[in-house]
Amino acid sequence: MGTPEHEKAEQLRRDMVAQAWALLEKHREFPSVIVELNDADQELRESRPEEAKGRLSEARLEYLLRVLDAHGKAYLRLVVDLESVKAIATVMDDFAREMWWQFSGVPPELIPPTTPFVKPQPEQAQRTRIFDRAHHWTVEGYRCLAAIQRMGPTSPSCEPSDKPPVKTISDRLDDAATHRGISHEEQASRIHISRTAYFEVKAGRGGKKSRRKTENYLSRVFNDIDRKSEPNKD
């Protein structure tokens, strides 16, 4: 059972989410956005691989990220001003919490926060991927608002993009380690950099030499993935 302080904070969060929805519901496009989301959710469920049903599986995480993307893109249609972007940020954070719950079955607060220079545990990295994806769509909301302010509400920049979010170097290192079935420590060894340098690079920092070695390694890994995924021409 949570403490009174926790319960008070959770009630405040829920009130903020309710206020955000109340604001977004005033937009004339809101009904069509809900229809779009219903159709997208149904299509994703129908195409969901069997592996995605397993709790904490990589396939389940990828599936939930696609669901989160569908919602993020649809909400861009509701951007009209700064308050609407803030409302979308609140809604996306709440939806990320729901996606995390569907993935793990535990509240995100039960997972310890990451700390600098310490290798994140798998559940920490997975939680980060979900909440980073929600943050991506919040940033896209601000990008959309900036386009409206420059060019007017008919700016094509506010149309939801079909382009997937650009993966960070942390995401790419996670993908590479998963593809090769190795730990991050083993991956650091294959890149020929120290464990400390590896996690510095993974955090978006690190020296120029370490970053260059890492990029060269990732290029080899994903070129290998691309070759294996090409259809057999024989």
Backbone bond lengths (Angstrom), bond angles and torsions (degrees), N, CA, C in turn:
res aa  C-N    CA-C-N  psi(-1)  N-CA   C-N-CA  omega(-1)  CA-C   N-CA-C  phi
1 M - - - 1.458 - - 1.524 109.66 -
2 G 1.306 118.63 135.57 1.442 121.77 -176.70 1.517 112.51 -74.15
3 T 1.326 114.89 159.96 1.459 120.60 176.97 1.525 108.82 -74.06
4 P 1.355 117.37 161.65 1.471 119.30 176.64 1.527 112.47 -56.30
5 E 1.337 116.62 -36.09 1.466 119.87 179.46 1.526 110.61 -65.69
6 H 1.335 115.52 -41.75 1.465 119.48 179.46 1.523 110.80 -65.54
7 E 1.320 116.29 -43.24 1.457 120.18 -179.59 1.528 111.15 -64.18
8 K 1.339 115.94 -37.71 1.464 120.09 178.28 1.521 110.12 -65.62
9 A 1.341 116.60 -43.37 1.464 120.76 179.52 1.522 111.08 -64.49
10 E 1.334 116.84 -39.38 1.460 120.67 179.81 1.518 111.00 -67.57
11 Q 1.325 117.83 -38.35 1.461 120.53 177.86 1.527 110.38 -66.29
12 L 1.320 116.44 -39.17 1.464 120.20 177.41 1.519 110.40 -62.68
13 R 1.332 116.73 -41.52 1.466 121.06 178.35 1.521 110.93 -62.13
14 R 1.313 116.70 -44.28 1.464 120.56 179.65 1.531 111.29 -64.58
15 D 1.326 116.46 -37.41 1.469 119.80 177.84 1.533 110.08 -64.01
16 M 1.330 116.58 -40.20 1.464 120.73 178.95 1.522 111.01 -64.47
17 V 1.330 116.64 -39.25 1.470 120.66 177.99 1.525 110.05 -64.49
18 A 1.331 116.61 -43.82 1.470 120.50 179.39 1.525 110.80 -61.98
19 Q 1.321 117.48 -40.76 1.465 121.33 178.46 1.523 110.92 -65.86
20 A 1.338 116.48 -37.59 1.465 120.32 178.96 1.525 110.75 -64.40
21 W 1.335 116.82 -44.43 1.458 120.11 177.98 1.528 111.01 -62.99
22 A 1.330 116.61 -40.74 1.463 119.94 -179.75 1.519 111.03 -60.38
23 L 1.333 117.11 -37.07 1.458 120.05 178.53 1.530 110.72 -70.44
24 L 1.338 117.22 -46.07 1.465 120.52 -177.42 1.524 111.69 -65.41
25 E 1.320 117.83 -31.87 1.461 121.37 -179.06 1.524 112.77 -64.86
26 K 1.324 117.48 -16.39 1.468 120.77 179.96 1.533 112.17 -77.83
27 H 1.324 116.39 -15.73 1.465 119.83 -178.66 1.525 110.04 -70.66
28 R 1.323 116.81 137.87 1.470 120.16 -176.82 1.527 111.93 -65.73
29 E 1.336 118.34 -21.23 1.463 121.28 179.56 1.530 112.57 -87.40
30 F 1.329 117.69 -3.52 1.461 120.21 -173.57 1.534 112.90 -57.03
31 P 1.344 119.92 -46.46 1.475 118.53 -179.88 1.534 113.11 -59.09
32 S 1.341 116.91 -40.88 1.469 118.43 -178.81 1.527 110.96 -71.53
33 V 1.335 117.83 -29.68 1.463 120.64 175.69 1.525 110.06 -64.58
34 I 1.336 116.57 -42.44 1.464 120.12 179.15 1.531 110.76 -64.10
35 V 1.318 117.05 -39.73 1.464 120.52 177.00 1.524 109.88 -63.39
36 E 1.332 116.36 -44.60 1.464 120.80 178.92 1.525 111.15 -58.96
37 L 1.326 116.58 -42.84 1.459 120.72 -179.55 1.522 111.74 -67.54
38 N 1.308 116.60 -39.49 1.467 119.96 177.75 1.522 110.64 -60.84
39 D 1.341 116.39 -44.71 1.463 120.39 179.32 1.525 111.47 -65.63
40 A 1.340 116.16 -41.32 1.463 119.98 -179.92 1.526 111.13 -65.23
41 D 1.339 116.83 -43.91 1.465 120.50 179.23 1.524 110.95 -61.23
42 Q 1.332 116.43 -41.84 1.464 119.95 -179.86 1.525 111.13 -65.63
43 E 1.333 116.57 -42.03 1.466 120.04 179.10 1.521 111.20 -63.50
44 L 1.336 116.49 -41.19 1.461 120.08 179.43 1.523 111.25 -66.65
45 R 1.330 117.05 -39.67 1.473 119.64 178.04 1.519 111.42 -62.98
46 E 1.326 116.13 -41.06 1.460 120.01 -177.91 1.521 112.32 -67.77
47 S 1.337 116.39 -29.30 1.466 119.94 -179.40 1.527 112.45 -98.32
48 R 1.320 116.90 5.46 1.465 120.42 -176.95 1.533 110.67 -66.23
49 P 1.324 117.67 127.63 1.464 119.69 178.68 1.520 111.48 -69.15
50 E 1.310 116.52 155.55 1.459 121.65 -179.12 1.529 111.05 -59.14
51 E 1.346 115.76 -34.73 1.464 119.56 -178.13 1.528 112.09 -64.08
52 A 1.339 116.74 -24.71 1.463 120.69 -177.49 1.518 112.60 -71.90
53 K 1.329 117.86 -8.39 1.457 120.65 178.95 1.524 111.83 -81.80
54 G 1.320 116.81 -13.25 1.457 120.61 -178.54 1.517 111.95 -80.97
55 R 1.308 117.39 122.98 1.461 121.55 -179.45 1.520 110.28 -61.03
56 L 1.332 116.37 135.81 1.462 125.28 178.83 1.531 113.74 71.77
57 S 1.333 117.83 8.13 1.461 119.75 179.23 1.518 110.62 -80.02
58 E 1.328 115.87 153.01 1.467 120.60 177.87 1.524 110.69 -62.79
59 A 1.333 116.36 -37.03 1.467 119.98 179.10 1.525 110.73 -63.49
60 R 1.324 116.85 -38.34 1.470 120.08 178.63 1.531 110.06 -66.90
61 L 1.314 116.53 -40.91 1.462 120.08 179.34 1.526 110.47 -61.74
62 E 1.327 117.25 -45.54 1.464 120.58 -179.73 1.531 110.85 -63.23
63 Y 1.319 116.44 -39.18 1.465 120.29 178.27 1.528 110.74 -62.99
64 L 1.328 117.36 -45.99 1.461 120.71 -178.71 1.528 111.57 -67.38
65 L 1.320 117.19 -32.52 1.465 119.91 175.11 1.526 111.15 -65.13
66 R 1.320 116.63 -36.43 1.474 119.47 177.23 1.528 110.54 -67.16
67 V 1.334 116.56 -38.28 1.472 119.77 176.02 1.525 109.65 -62.46
68 L 1.326 116.43 -43.61 1.456 120.83 -179.55 1.528 110.29 -62.94
69 D 1.339 116.85 -40.11 1.469 120.76 177.68 1.525 111.42 -61.36
70 A 1.326 116.48 -42.08 1.464 120.06 -179.48 1.521 110.55 -60.15
71 H 1.308 117.04 -41.14 1.464 120.54 179.03 1.528 111.05 -69.55
72 G 1.325 116.48 -43.63 1.454 119.33 -179.90 1.517 112.73 -59.53
73 K 1.331 116.94 -44.63 1.464 120.57 179.62 1.520 111.40 -64.31
74 A 1.319 116.72 -40.88 1.466 119.87 -178.42 1.524 111.59 -65.96
75 Y 1.328 117.00 -38.80 1.466 119.83 -177.41 1.517 112.87 -67.23
76 L 1.333 117.82 -20.35 1.462 119.52 177.84 1.529 111.38 -60.28
77 R 1.314 116.69 -25.43 1.462 119.76 178.50 1.522 112.36 -67.78
78 L 1.326 117.14 -14.07 1.464 121.24 -177.13 1.529 112.73 -97.56
79 V 1.330 116.58 3.53 1.466 119.84 -179.12 1.527 110.22 -76.14
80 V 1.328 116.51 122.75 1.467 121.47 174.95 1.521 112.02 -133.07
81 D 1.333 117.14 -27.40 1.458 120.97 -177.70 1.531 108.62 -158.21
82 L 1.328 115.07 -177.87 1.464 119.53 -176.71 1.521 111.79 -63.16
83 E 1.329 117.42 -38.87 1.459 120.24 -179.10 1.528 111.11 -63.60
84 S 1.329 116.75 -36.46 1.467 119.23 179.35 1.529 110.77 -68.29
85 V 1.334 117.47 -36.64 1.465 120.33 177.52 1.527 110.28 -65.82
86 K 1.332 116.12 -42.02 1.469 119.46 177.67 1.530 110.93 -63.13
87 A 1.330 116.70 -37.45 1.469 120.76 177.86 1.516 110.55 -64.68
88 I 1.344 116.41 -41.97 1.467 120.52 178.50 1.523 110.00 -63.84
89 A 1.341 117.62 -39.56 1.464 120.89 178.07 1.536 110.43 -60.09
90 T 1.319 116.86 -42.08 1.465 121.23 179.85 1.527 110.51 -66.07
91 V 1.329 115.93 -43.97 1.464 120.51 -179.81 1.529 110.88 -65.69
92 M 1.335 117.45 -41.53 1.464 120.20 -179.27 1.523 111.39 -67.00
93 D 1.328 117.20 -37.33 1.465 119.56 176.92 1.522 110.14 -63.95
94 D 1.329 116.89 -41.48 1.460 120.82 178.50 1.528 110.51 -64.99
95 F 1.336 116.22 -39.30 1.460 119.61 -179.96 1.528 110.67 -69.17
96 A 1.348 117.19 -35.58 1.464 120.33 176.04 1.524 110.36 -61.52
97 R 1.333 116.87 -38.52 1.459 120.94 177.03 1.532 110.20 -61.97
98 E 1.341 115.44 -41.27 1.464 119.25 178.49 1.528 110.87 -64.66
99 M 1.344 116.39 -42.99 1.467 119.82 178.84 1.528 110.54 -62.52
100 W 1.331 116.99 -39.64 1.461 120.11 178.26 1.526 110.19 -64.47
101 W 1.333 116.66 -40.88 1.468 119.65 179.26 1.526 110.47 -63.21
102 Q 1.339 116.99 -42.23 1.464 120.05 178.45 1.529 111.24 -64.70
103 F 1.323 116.42 -30.79 1.459 120.52 -179.12 1.518 112.13 -78.15
104 S 1.358 115.83 -44.31 1.464 119.33 -169.71 1.522 114.69 -111.07
105 G 1.343 116.74 -29.22 1.452 119.77 -176.88 1.515 113.75 80.90
106 V 1.340 117.46 10.21 1.468 120.65 178.10 1.527 108.54 -132.15
107 P 1.340 117.87 152.10 1.472 119.87 177.34 1.523 110.72 -64.17
108 P 1.336 118.02 146.36 1.475 119.58 -179.12 1.520 112.77 -61.90
109 E 1.340 117.33 -26.11 1.458 120.08 -178.94 1.534 112.78 -66.52
110 L 1.340 117.07 -20.31 1.462 120.00 -179.91 1.521 112.64 -76.80
111 I 1.342 116.75 -13.09 1.454 120.33 178.00 1.526 108.43 -91.91
112 P 1.343 118.25 122.20 1.476 119.72 -177.58 1.524 110.95 -59.51
113 P 1.330 117.61 146.80 1.462 120.05 177.47 1.526 110.68 -67.70
114 T 1.324 116.02 153.84 1.464 119.96 176.79 1.524 109.38 -72.76
115 T 1.329 115.39 154.62 1.460 121.13 178.32 1.525 108.82 -127.91
116 P 1.345 117.28 146.70 1.468 120.21 -179.26 1.526 111.51 -59.06
117 F 1.343 114.78 144.52 1.467 123.46 174.93 1.531 113.82 68.26
118 V 1.311 117.06 8.20 1.467 120.66 178.17 1.526 108.17 -118.76
119 K 1.327 115.46 129.34 1.455 119.62 -179.43 1.525 109.95 -59.65
120 P 1.336 118.49 125.28 1.467 119.57 178.46 1.520 110.81 -69.35
121 Q 1.320 116.39 144.47 1.450 120.96 173.59 1.526 109.12 -71.13
122 P 1.339 118.22 157.94 1.469 120.01 -177.61 1.518 113.25 -52.72
123 E 1.338 117.46 -42.53 1.458 119.07 -178.06 1.536 111.53 -68.73
124 Q 1.325 117.07 -29.38 1.461 119.76 176.02 1.523 110.76 -67.82
125 A 1.335 116.44 -44.76 1.461 120.64 179.03 1.520 111.18 -64.38
126 Q 1.340 116.61 -38.00 1.465 120.29 179.84 1.519 111.19 -67.73
127 R 1.320 116.69 -42.22 1.462 119.90 177.42 1.527 110.11 -62.18
128 T 1.320 116.64 -41.83 1.464 120.92 179.64 1.521 110.81 -60.54
129 R 1.327 117.63 -41.61 1.465 120.03 -179.63 1.528 111.31 -61.03
130 I 1.324 117.38 -41.04 1.462 120.64 -179.26 1.524 110.99 -67.33
131 F 1.330 116.64 -48.24 1.466 118.69 -176.76 1.526 111.85 -73.73
132 D 1.325 117.85 -29.47 1.465 119.98 174.35 1.525 110.63 -65.60
133 R 1.345 116.81 -36.93 1.466 119.58 179.44 1.527 110.34 -66.59
134 A 1.323 117.11 -39.52 1.466 120.07 176.15 1.522 110.13 -62.97
135 H 1.322 116.66 -41.12 1.470 120.67 179.11 1.527 110.45 -63.63
136 H 1.327 116.95 -36.86 1.471 120.51 177.43 1.520 110.95 -54.56
137 W 1.324 117.32 -44.12 1.464 120.16 -177.10 1.519 111.69 -74.82
138 T 1.328 117.20 -25.98 1.458 119.33 172.06 1.533 109.81 -65.59
139 V 1.323 116.51 -44.41 1.465 120.45 177.70 1.525 110.42 -61.81
140 E 1.345 116.97 -39.25 1.463 119.68 177.11 1.526 110.77 -62.47
141 G 1.337 117.22 -32.43 1.461 120.41 176.04 1.516 111.30 -63.68
142 Y 1.333 116.21 -43.02 1.468 119.30 176.84 1.532 110.68 -66.29
143 R 1.325 117.04 -36.65 1.456 120.34 177.32 1.526 110.79 -62.52
144 C 1.315 114.85 -41.19 1.462 120.73 177.96 1.527 110.49 -63.30
145 L 1.324 116.89 -44.87 1.458 120.61 179.85 1.524 110.77 -62.21
146 A 1.338 116.61 -39.91 1.462 119.85 178.45 1.521 110.53 -61.86
147 A 1.346 116.88 -38.14 1.459 120.34 178.22 1.525 111.04 -66.70
148 I 1.320 116.59 -39.42 1.471 120.58 177.69 1.525 110.16 -61.23
149 Q 1.314 116.20 -43.74 1.451 120.32 -177.98 1.526 112.01 -66.96
150 R 1.354 116.32 -31.14 1.462 119.70 179.82 1.523 112.56 -82.20
151 M 1.339 116.32 -40.96 1.457 120.33 -167.51 1.521 114.20 -120.46
152 G 1.337 117.58 -8.64 1.456 119.36 -177.86 1.510 111.03 100.44
153 P 1.334 118.11 165.35 1.471 122.81 -173.75 1.521 114.69 -66.37
154 T 1.335 118.66 -12.14 1.469 119.39 179.20 1.516 112.27 -90.78
155 S 1.337 116.77 7.29 1.461 120.21 -178.83 1.514 111.02 -57.15
156 P 1.361 117.67 129.40 1.464 119.64 178.79 1.518 112.91 -65.91
157 S 1.350 116.75 -14.41 1.462 119.62 179.11 1.517 112.00 -64.09
158 C 1.329 116.86 -17.89 1.458 119.88 -178.31 1.525 112.61 -89.12
159 E 1.322 116.82 -2.26 1.461 118.78 175.47 1.515 108.55 -73.54
160 P 1.337 117.90 137.61 1.466 119.78 177.65 1.511 110.82 -56.54
161 S 1.316 115.76 133.51 1.463 120.43 -178.66 1.521 110.85 -88.67
162 D 1.347 115.97 141.74 1.451 120.48 175.60 1.518 111.06 -85.62
163 K 1.329 116.33 -6.54 1.454 119.65 -179.60 1.525 109.63 -74.62
164 P 1.345 118.51 131.65 1.461 120.30 -179.63 1.523 110.76 -69.04
165 P 1.335 117.45 155.29 1.463 119.67 177.24 1.525 110.83 -57.64
166 V 1.324 116.44 143.56 1.457 121.09 177.24 1.523 108.44 -68.31
167 K 1.329 116.69 128.17 1.453 120.08 -177.80 1.526 109.97 -78.15
168 T 1.321 115.43 140.32 1.457 121.00 176.23 1.522 108.62 -76.02
169 I 1.341 115.69 167.78 1.454 118.98 178.03 1.528 110.41 -64.04
170 S 1.350 116.65 -29.88 1.463 120.27 176.19 1.527 110.57 -64.02
171 D 1.355 116.81 -44.22 1.463 120.72 177.55 1.529 110.82 -60.78
172 R 1.332 116.15 -43.67 1.464 120.16 -176.69 1.521 111.39 -67.22
173 L 1.329 116.93 -37.04 1.462 119.68 176.23 1.527 110.70 -67.36
174 D 1.330 116.85 -38.29 1.474 120.31 175.17 1.526 110.03 -60.41
175 D 1.337 116.41 -46.84 1.466 120.95 -178.85 1.525 110.92 -62.38
176 A 1.338 116.27 -42.41 1.463 120.16 -178.90 1.523 111.08 -64.43
177 A 1.339 116.89 -43.05 1.461 120.71 179.24 1.525 111.06 -64.02
178 T 1.337 116.23 -40.98 1.472 120.53 177.87 1.524 110.65 -64.11
179 H 1.332 116.32 -44.17 1.471 120.59 -179.10 1.523 111.42 -60.12
180 R 1.321 116.75 -41.26 1.463 119.94 -176.82 1.519 112.66 -91.82
181 G 1.336 117.04 -5.07 1.457 120.46 176.89 1.503 113.57 66.02
182 I 1.341 116.92 39.93 1.456 120.95 -177.91 1.530 109.67 -126.67
183 S 1.318 115.84 164.97 1.463 121.30 176.86 1.520 109.46 -81.21
184 H 1.327 115.94 167.71 1.457 119.23 177.13 1.525 111.15 -68.20
185 E 1.334 117.58 -31.06 1.460 120.02 176.90 1.529 110.55 -64.31
186 E 1.345 116.28 -43.39 1.462 120.48 177.59 1.528 110.43 -64.85
187 Q 1.331 115.72 -37.29 1.462 119.23 179.70 1.530 110.51 -66.00
188 A 1.328 117.20 -39.17 1.465 120.17 176.55 1.519 110.76 -59.98
189 S 1.351 115.37 -40.65 1.463 120.18 178.75 1.525 111.06 -63.35
190 R 1.336 117.12 -39.88 1.466 120.43 -179.76 1.525 111.81 -69.90
191 I 1.322 116.28 -28.48 1.469 119.99 177.52 1.533 110.31 -78.28
192 H 1.345 115.51 -18.28 1.464 122.91 -178.20 1.532 111.60 71.07
193 I 1.336 114.91 43.68 1.463 120.84 171.71 1.523 107.39 -132.95
194 S 1.322 116.17 161.85 1.464 120.00 -178.89 1.520 110.86 -71.86
195 R 1.332 114.34 162.72 1.464 119.86 177.30 1.526 110.72 -58.92
196 T 1.343 116.52 -42.53 1.464 120.24 179.99 1.521 111.35 -62.97
197 A 1.330 116.08 -45.63 1.468 120.06 179.19 1.521 110.73 -63.01
198 Y 1.338 116.07 -37.58 1.470 120.63 -179.23 1.524 110.91 -60.73
199 F 1.324 116.98 -48.79 1.464 119.20 -177.11 1.529 112.06 -75.07
200 E 1.341 116.93 -21.28 1.463 119.58 170.49 1.529 109.76 -66.28
201 V 1.331 116.21 -46.39 1.468 120.55 178.10 1.524 109.96 -63.07
202 K 1.322 117.03 -42.96 1.466 121.53 -178.48 1.533 110.85 -61.59
203 A 1.325 116.82 -28.97 1.461 121.30 179.87 1.528 111.84 -86.49
204 G 1.345 116.27 5.21 1.461 119.59 178.47 1.513 113.43 88.46
205 R 1.335 116.23 13.89 1.464 119.79 179.83 1.526 108.10 -118.97
206 G 1.304 117.49 -137.60 1.449 121.23 176.34 1.522 113.06 87.21
207 G 1.333 114.90 160.39 1.457 121.07 179.26 1.516 112.43 -76.27
208 K 1.334 115.17 163.35 1.467 120.99 -177.49 1.532 111.69 -60.79
209 K 1.334 117.19 -41.08 1.465 121.01 -178.83 1.523 110.79 -65.07
210 S 1.332 116.75 -43.49 1.468 120.57 179.82 1.520 111.07 -65.54
211 R 1.340 116.82 -40.26 1.465 119.90 178.95 1.518 111.22 -65.30
212 R 1.342 116.15 -39.50 1.461 119.26 179.91 1.532 111.08 -65.47
213 K 1.326 117.06 -43.35 1.465 120.64 177.97 1.528 110.32 -61.51
214 T 1.326 115.81 -40.72 1.467 120.19 -179.21 1.519 111.09 -65.72
215 E 1.328 117.20 -44.25 1.469 120.33 178.98 1.517 111.37 -63.33
216 N 1.330 117.26 -39.37 1.473 120.21 177.94 1.518 110.82 -63.91
217 Y 1.333 116.10 -41.39 1.467 120.62 178.50 1.531 110.90 -63.29
218 L 1.337 116.60 -47.30 1.464 120.52 -179.37 1.522 111.06 -62.79
219 S 1.314 116.45 -36.97 1.458 119.91 177.99 1.525 110.67 -61.47
220 R 1.329 117.02 -42.29 1.474 120.66 178.71 1.528 110.97 -65.20
221 V 1.332 116.21 -43.11 1.471 120.01 -178.10 1.526 110.88 -62.01
222 F 1.323 116.40 -49.35 1.462 119.04 -174.25 1.525 112.27 -76.92
223 N 1.324 117.75 -25.71 1.467 119.42 171.17 1.524 109.83 -65.65
224 D 1.342 116.05 -37.57 1.463 120.83 177.59 1.529 110.15 -65.78
225 I 1.344 117.30 -40.66 1.462 121.03 177.63 1.523 110.17 -62.55
226 D 1.333 116.35 -43.93 1.465 120.50 -179.35 1.525 111.44 -62.46
227 R 1.340 116.48 -41.46 1.470 119.14 -179.97 1.516 111.19 -63.65
228 K 1.328 116.47 -41.01 1.466 120.49 -178.56 1.519 112.47 -70.19
229 S 1.338 115.90 -25.49 1.468 119.31 -178.65 1.525 112.99 -86.90
230 E 1.355 116.80 -8.93 1.459 119.36 179.10 1.514 109.92 -70.76
231 P 1.353 117.41 142.23 1.464 120.16 177.97 1.516 112.19 -64.91
232 N 1.297 115.61 144.91 1.467 120.86 178.25 1.507 110.22 -67.87
233 K 1.345 117.11 122.29 1.460 120.59 -176.02 1.519 112.65 -86.32
234 D 1.329 117.13 -6.45 1.469 118.56 179.08 1.513 112.04 -74.99
